Amino acid sequence: MPNAIRFIKGGLLVAGLTVLSFGTQAQGTVTLTGKVTGRTSDTVAVSVRENPLDPKEQITYARLNDKGEFQMALKLDGPARADLVHGEDVTDLFLEPGDAMDIRFKGSDMASSVRFKGKGSEANTYLTDVDEQFIENDGFQVLPENIMLYEPGFLSFLDYRRKQEKKFLTHAIEDNHFSEAFKRYAQAEIDYSYANDRLTFQDLREQVVATESRLKVSPTYYDFLNDKNLINSEDAIKSEAYQEFLLNYVHHVATTSGKLRTYPDFYQVCYDIAKTQLKGVVRPVIMGRVLQESFRFGHVKQSAAMLADFKTIDTNNRYFPVLQQDFETHKAFAIGSPAPDFKLVSATGDTVRLRDLRGKLVYLNFWRTTSGLCLRDVPYAADLARKFEGKNIVFINIALDDNEGAWKQLVVGKKMPGIQVHQNGGTRAPIARAYALEDVPAYFLLAEDGTFLNTKPKRLSSRAAVDEIKESFGKASTYTSLMPSEATAK
């Protein structure tokens, strides 16, 4: 019964897994028992993300009996990071085939009360202690305070944190019997938390410290990236910090080569960097991560070409099916894809079709007259329309109000600029569904050929919106995914 949910005698509830007898400890099996005091839910669960490119997790549930006790079994191919979940609380686990642990905690406070016994308990106790000593301590975190530091102070902070973490791990190794796999994982978490925080310091500081311009760093600041063992480390494969570092690394290499995220070939460049510079089993993972970014923010034709190339590399077909499905999900709103056509009636009684606006840049603004956030954009919309008066751009404001009379009275009474159209139904309206709207305001910038140029352009109230629009004229030939016959079709 694949993907079935089964109730087993003794309170075991397993989703999507083969259940093995508790009487024998089969190879590849992890058994967990325990007790929850003051339960906040009727179950506990363990979630494992088997495929790093697939957001879906393998989840094993265990129902609590009248005493709050539980038991479960799950199969693993090797060491894995997992989450223990009860109600709204989550704590980290590191599981290995053959582990047999007893886990006990208070339902109202899992994080500080969880205790482990049995095989695998020492590693998980260490993770709990690390969380208390370092993760929950703001003094050891980049945010909110340490990001304010300048380069010398920030590097001193990182060096001190790493030194304390290494000392903590060294003492733990002396006092416990950790597996070699866990030692590698724990060390990688330290090394790549440091590397990732150092790598992203400039970008993060620029976002957070709005009162200062981008911080200039010394010429040797990024020299640590020259360590090839840092980039390609088989010992760090299980560390999520390592994967995040590598993704940020390829972004960094791309931007330092002169490529900005707004460039149409940015993700292609990142893909090629991952393909040529990375080695081992992590290589296809990071290439796949870049592809997933490209599916959401990149060019649809380039995404399709990269995906076809990836298929030739993923010879075991482990990641390609997940990526193929992800591409199919997002391609309709990818850069270069045709925007859904519509036919609406304007406040002046004119019929407005998107296809009739081919040859012009189109800025779509979805809004409601009952939304305070939308209403705050009204004067900015008028100002933006005046700035581009006479230019090859059309501003279409699509109201999703149920009260058509109130909408018409507002837009006519205030002589709101641009094309004002309306459709009943809110986010359930046909046009809202066509553009996959979850809420308003929502904005889209369309190229002159009717394809998506930007699915998240700057808001009307943003000062950067003017520059963004100026830079968008004439990009249709660069970004389009249409064949010449489609681009000229009416």
N, C-alpha and C positions, 0 to 999 in steps of 0.2 A: 504493500500500500504506500507507494511513494507520495510524499507531501501530504500524507494523512495525519490526523491527530488521533492518538490512541490513549485510552485510559488503561493503566496496568494495575493489577492488584498491588496494594501497598502504597498507593497514592502517586504513582509515577505517571507523568504526562509528558509525552515526547512529541515534538513536531518535526516531521520531515527527516527522521533518523531511524536507523535500525536499532532496536532495543536488544541489548545483550543481557544475559543472566547475571545477577549479582553474585551467584555462587562461584563463578570462575572469572578471573581477571584476564580477559582476552587482550591480545596485542592490539594497540591502537585505541584502547578504551580508557576513558576517564570516568571515575565514579565519584559522585558528590553526595554526601548526606549532611544533615544539619538541623538546626532548630532556630526559629524566629520567635523572639519574645515581644509581645505587643504588636502583633501583625497589623499592617496597614493595607494588606492585600491578601487574597487567598492563594497566591502562587509566588514562586520565585522563578527566575529564568536566567539562563546563560546564553548570551548571543556571541557568535563567532562569525567574523567576516572572512569567509573562505577565499573569496576572490577580491583582491584589492581594487579592481576596477568595477565591481558590482556593488551598488549600494545596499542590495538585499543581504540580509544576514541569516545565518543558520541559527535558529532559536530553539532551545530546549526548555520546556516548561516542567515544573514539578509542583503539584498541588500540596498545600499544607494540610496535615491531618488535624484532629481536634487539639493536639498538644503543640501545634506549630512546627511539627517535624516534617522533613521532606527527604527525598532521595531521587537521584537521577543518574543516567548514564549517557554518555555521548562518545562518538568515535572521532578520532583525529588522525590525520596523516602524519602529523609532526607537531612540534612546539607551536603554540598559537596564543596570541593576545585575545582576551575575551572580556566581556562585561557581565557582572553579576547584577541582576535587576530585581528589586522588590518595590512595587508601587512606583513612586517617583524617584527613589534612591538608586544610585548606580555606583559600583566600585570596580576597580580594575582587577583582572585575574590574568595569570600566566599559567597556561595548562600544557602538560606534556602527556603523551600516551603512557599509561601505567599509573598516573596520579590517582590517589584515593584519599580524598580529604573530607574532614568534617568541618562544616562552616556554621558558626553561630553569631547572631547579632540581634540588636534591638531594632524592631521595625520602624521606630520613630527616628533612629539615628544610626544608620548602617555604617557610615564612613568612620566614625570614631569608636564604634563598639564591636566591629567585626573581628572575629578571632578564628584562626585556622589551626587544625591539627591533622597529623597524618602525612602521607607522602605528597609532597608538593607544597606543604604548608610554609616551609621556611622562605621560599621565593615570594609567596604571596604576602606573608607578614612583612617582608622587606618592602614590597611595593606600598603597602599601607603606611609603613613608617616614613618612606620617602615622601608620600603625599602629605603627611602631617608636617614633616620637617621642612620641606622645600616648596611644594606646590601651593599649599595653603598659606604660606608665609609671603606676604607682599614684598618683603625685603629682598627676596630671591627672584622676584618676577620682573620682567621688563616693564610691564604696565602695572600700576598707573604712574609711578614716580620715576623709575630709572630711565625711562625713555627721554626724560628732560635733560639728562646729562649730556655733556659734550664728549668728543671722542676719547680723551684720556680717562675721564671718569667712567665712561661706559665700559671701556676695555678692562679697567680695574675691577669693576663690578662683575663682569663676565668671568674674569680670571679667578676672582675670589669665590664665586659661586661654584665654578667647576672644581676648584681645589677642595672645597668643603664636600661636594658630592662624591668626589673620588675617595676622600678619606672615609666617608660614611660607608661606601661600597667596600673598601678594603677591610674595614673592621667587620662588616657583615660576612664577607667571604671567610674570614678567619674564624668566625663563630658559628658558621652554618655549613651545611653540605649542599651547596648549589650545584646544579648540573652545568656542564660546559655551555650548553645552549643558553641557559639563563644568564650566566656570567657575560656572555657575548652580548646578549640583549640589553642587560643593565648598563654595561659599559657604553654601548652604542647610544642609548638614550641620553647619557651624559655628554658624549662627544658631539652628537648632532643637535642637541638643544643649544649648546654653545655655538656651533658652526652656523646654525640657522638664524639665531638671534643676531650674530655678528653680521651675517650676510644681508639681513633685511633691515638693519638699523637705520640706514639713511632713508629708505622708503617709508618705514613706519613712523619715524620721527617727523618727516615732512607732513604726513597725514594728521598726526596728533598735535604737534606744536604749531598751531596755525599762526601764531604771532611772529614766527621767524621764517626766513626763506630756507630752502633746502640746505642742509648742513654739508659743508665741504670737508672731506676727510683727507688724511695724509696720503701721499703717493703709495705707501707700503701697506695701507689698511687692508687691502684685499689679497695680499701676498699669501695668506694661509690657504687660498684656493689652489695654489700651485702644487700642493701635496696630492699626488695622484692616488695615494692610498686612501685619502679622505674621500675622493670622488667615487672610487670603485673599491668597495669593501664587502667581501662576501660575509664577514662576521656580523655585519649590521643589517642583513636582509630582513629580519623580523621586526626591526624598529620602524615605527611610523614616522618618528622624527627624521630618520634617514631618508625616507621617501619624500617627505616635505622639503627637506634640504635640497635634494636633487632637483625637484621641480623648480624651486626658487633659483637654483644654480643655473639651469638652462635659460630661465628668464633673464638672469643677470648677464650671462654670456651674450645673449641676443641683444639686450639693450646696450651693452658696452660696445657692441659692433655697429651701433648706430640705428638699430631697429626699435621703433616705438610700438606699443600695443595697438595703436591706431593704424599702423601700416597693414596693408592687405596681406603681406607675406610674413607677418610676425610669427604666427604659429607654425608655418612651414619651416621657418628658420629654427625655431625651438625644436621641432620634430627632428630636423637634420642633426642638430647638436646632440640630442639624446641618442640618436642612431649611431653617430660616429664616435662620440666620446665615452659612452657608457658601455659596460661589459656585464656579462653574467645574467642571472635571472632577473635582476632589477631593471635591465635595459628595456624589455618590452613593457614593463609596468609603467615606467616614466614616459615612454613613447605613447602609451595608451592614455596616460593622464593628460598629456599635451593634446591628444586627439579629442578628448572630452571637452577641453577648453575650447578647441577650435569649433566643435559642434555647436557650442553655445554663443561664442563671440567672434568666430572667424568666418572665413569665406566658404560657402557651401561647395564650390567646385574644388577648391584646394582640400577641403575636408574629405571629399569623396576620393580624390587622388591619393591622399595620405592613407586612407583606410584600405584602399586596394593594395598599396605597398605593404602595409602592416600585415595583411593576410599572408603574404609570401614569407614574412619573418616569423609569424606565430604558427610554426609548423605543427605544433601539438593542438592547435585550435582551442587553446584554453581561454584566451581573451577576446578573440575576434567576434564570436557570437554576441557577447555582451556589448561590444562596441558597435556592432552592426545595428543592434536594437536601439542603442542610444542615439545613433546617427538618424535612424528613421524617425525617432521621436522628436528630434529637434530641427530637422532639415527644413521644415516648412517655414520657420522663422529665422533661418540662418541668413547672414549677410549674402546678398546676391540672389536670394529666392524671391519669386514674385509675391507681392503683397496681395491679400485677398481683395478682389474687386467688390464694389458696393454701388448701390443706387439708392440715394436718399433725396428728400425734398428739403430745400433750404428755407430759411425764415422768410425769404422774399418770394417763395413759391417756385423757384427754379429746381430742375432736376439735376442732381450732381452725381456723376459717375466717375470713379477713379480712373478708368481707362481713358476717359476724355481728357485727362490732365497729363497724358504722356508728353514728354518734352519739357516738363517743368519739375523742379524740385518740390516735394510735397512734405509739409510738416503736419502730422496728425496729432490733434490734442483731444483725448477722450476725457469728458468731464461731466459734472452734475451741478445744477444750480443750488442744490441743497448741501453741497460739500464746502465747508469753510476753506479747506486747503485749495480747492479749485477756484473759489471766488477770489482768493488772494492773488491768483495768477492773472486775473482779468486785466488789471492795468499794465502788467508786464507784456501780456499778449498784444495789447494795443500799441505799446511802445515798440515791440519787435516788428509788428506789421508796418509801422511807419518807417523804421530803419531800412526795411527792404522793399519799400514801395517802388514799383517800376522794375524790380529785379525779377529774374526768372524763377520765382518761388511762389507757392500758394499755401496759405495757412488754412487748414480745415479744422474746425472745432465741432466735434461730434458729441452732442449732449445725450445722455442716457436717462433723462428724467421720465417719470411716469406722467407728470403734469405738463403736457405739451403747451397749454395755454400760459402757464407761469413762465416757462422757458422763453416762449416767443415774446411775451411782454417785456422780459428782461433784456434780451439781445436787441430787440427793435428799439426799446425805450432808451437804452444806453448807446445805441448806434455802434455796437461792438464790431470791430474790424474783422477781416477775413471772411471765409465762407462759414456760415452758421447752419448746421444741419442737426437733425434730431431723430432718435428712434426710441420707442418705448421699451421698457423691460429691464433697465439697469444692466448688470453684468450677465443677465440671462438673455439679453437681446441678441438676435442673430449676428449682428456685426460684432458685438462683444465676444461672442463665442468664436467667431471667425478669427479674431485677433487674440484669443486666449486670455482675455482680461480677467484678473482677479479683483481688481479694485481700480478706482480713479483717484487722482489724475494718472493718466498713462499717455506716453508720447512715442511716436515713431517718426523717423525721418526716411523718406523714400527718394530714391534716385530718379533721374529724369526718365528712365525706362520703366518705372513702376516696381522696381525691386527694392528690397530692404537695404538701406544704407546704414542704419543704426536703429536697433530695437530698444535702446535705452539712451536717447539723446539727452543733452542737458535740458533741465526744466526751463520753462519760459522766463522764470524769475532769475535764472542764473546769468551772471555776467559773461560766463564762458559760452553761452548759447550763441551769441553773435559770431564769435570767432569760429565756433564749430560749424555754423551754417555757411559762413564764407568759404571755409575749406572744403565744403561738400559739393560745390558746383562742379559739374563736369566729371564726377567720379564714376558715372554709370558704366562707362566702357572698361574701367578698371575692376569694378566689383561684380558686375552682372554675371548671372549664371545662365542667362537666356541665349538661345541660338539666335543668329541674326534675323531669321524669319519671325521668331517670337517677339523680338524687341521692336520690330516695326509693325507688328499686327495690331489692329485696333479692335 
